[in-house]
Each structure stands twice: as structure tokens, then as C-alpha cells.
Amino acid sequence: MRYSKVNIPAMGYKLAPNVVTSEDLESRLAPVYQKLHLQAGQLEALTGIAERRFWDPKFKLSDGAIRAGQKALINGNLSAENIDMLIYAGVCRENLEPATACAVAHGLGLSNHALIYDISNACLGILNGMIEVANAIELGQIQAGMVVSCESSRQIVESTIDRLLATGEMDVFREIIATLTGGSGAVAVVLCHPSLQSSNGHRLLGGVARNATRHHGLCTWGPDTGIPATAAHVMKTDSVGVLKHGVALGIETYQAFKQELGWSGDKPGKVICHQVGSAHQRTILESIGIEESKDFTTYRYLGNIGTVSLPITAAIADERDFLQPGDHVGFLGIGSGLNCIMLGIEW
């Protein structure tokens, strides 16, 4: 896919207020650590994550997305009236219906002509949403759109700790360690036709998508959306399998990505990856031949915030001048399923 009429004028984000360290979680798991003969510090040592953030109890996801969206409009010097499409793309949603996007649109004061809906694709939701909006802009259907998400890890981390305390089994510890890396936050990305900006902004050049859906069972969060659900929600991850097959899919996608955009040599000059942890970062960068200095990370202090991870990292990288005008930037996303999307941006 290639784009010639799509800019990214602004992003906005909101950090959850409650910092929870890996040491905090391990102190709650002390009886399990003692039973399994685990040394304190294992969680950070295995994942590289020192802390993550939680929203306050009963915090509404739509409120986080609204705050991020308001910041994005201010940063882009745009008004709510400019937004012709709003997509809520989080894993976490407020209801089976209506779409969480409806509450966000109302809170932002969008006009009644805007297209409003949710999409869901594990940690790739924001990138999928960006493609949806970009396609509509390129086709001339809309002038501008916004993709938002708010993720909350408090509930699933709390239930995971309770489960591990109840079982105290090493097999359970292995399949839930990835869950304990989960963080919380909100983000918004605005895309628009260049005519809406006084300056060119960041140009979305295009991208590619690949899948390996034969591995859809490696990371699951459920059991289902039944009313009521058939059991309490449990998140299970085969971390070794996700890393192995995710890297293979990432290599395939990256090769297609560079070919699609006609990038050779040192392009992309900078990358922003989905934030999983230290092992994933190190392995994926080595496998596709990118120096660690070209990558900006937030996982050590924010954890894995699902759909929010990649765009919030890009926003912070921009604030800290890691991303400079003229940089060719790769957004490299991978999510459960397995699905992989890579987008190229001229900053």
C-alpha cells in the first residue's frame, strides 16, 4: 500500500497516574516465589520492565481516549469539526455495544457527519485504524480522521496475581509472566489531507501487512465474550513461541516493507517498535539488521500497553527530539494472531 495524500499532523497521549514497579508485583507474589525457589528481581531481569502504570479503579476507558484526543487536536491545531472519522482501536472496550468510539466522539464534540466505530486486532489496533483512515483520505472520502485507544491492565494483572497465588505452579508462572508486563495509557493519532495543514507535517508513505494465523493460539485473553462469559478472564502467552514465530513473521514483513517503499541501505533511519520487552527488542532488531541506536523504547518504564505502546512511544520520541524532520521512520508492529503491520513515515 502506498499513500500520496496523507499526513500525520499530531498525536496526543495520557499516562495512567499510578506507578507499579516490578518489585511491587513480586512482593505480592512472595509466597509463590518462595515455593518455586525464585529469586527476587526475576520479573525485571526476564523482561527488562522496571515499572508500568495503572489507571485508578473504575476509570473509564473513554475518558482516557477523550483526553488523548483533545491533546492531539490541540497539537495539530485542528478542531473537532475537522474530524470526519473516529476509530476506537483498543483491546479493552467499555461495552459489547455501543462502540466505545461513540462515547469518545461525544466527549470530543465531533459533528454528526463523522463515521464512528471500533476495530479490534490485538496490539495492532491503532496501526489498523491508521490504515482505515489513510485509505479514506486517499480515496477522497474524508479530509481528516482520528484513531484513539485506551488500555487498562489493572484488572487482568490483579486476576493473574490471584490465579498464581492460588495455584503456585511453575507452568502457570511461565504462561502468565507476559501478562505481568502490562501497562495502562491512552493515545490518539490524527491523520489528514495536506490541505488542512499550514505545514506538511509527517507524511505517511505506505506500508505492508503479513500474517501467520496458524499461530493464533499462542497468546489468548478470554475465554470469550459470552453473556455471561463461560469463566473468569485469563490471559495466557507462550512467550517462547510468540518470540520465535513473531520474529520469523517480522523478518518476512520487513523485507516486503522495504521493497514496497523502495527503501534500501540505511532506510529506515529510525524505528518505533511495539513495546514488548528487552528480549523481543534485542532479537527483532538483530534479525532485521537494525542498530539499537536507531530504536526508541519506553517499555522499561511503561511496560506493554497493547495498542497504545507503539504510538505513545512515537509521541514521546518526537517530544524528546529523537525523531527529526526528514527522518525516514518505520512503525514496526506485531500482535497476537499472529499479525504484523509496518508503516513508513517521512518525519
Secondary structure, DSSP 4 states (H G I P E B T S, - for coil): -B-SS-EEEEEEEEE-SEEEEHHHHHHHTHHHHHHHTPPTTHHHHHH---EEEEPPTT--HHHHHHHHHHHHHHHTT--GGG--EEEE--SS-S-SSS-HHHHHHHHHT--TTSEEEE---GGGHHHHHHHHHHHHHHTTS-SEEEEEEEE--HHHHHHHHHHHHHH--HHHHHHHTTGGGB--EEEEEEEE-GGG-SS--EEEEEEEEEE-GGGTTSEEEES---SS-SS--EEEE-HHHHHHHHHHHHHHHHHHHHHHHT--TT-SSEEEE----HHHHHHHHHHHT--GGGB---HHHH-B-GGGHHHHHHHHHHHTT-S-TT-EEEEEEEETTTEEEEEEEE-
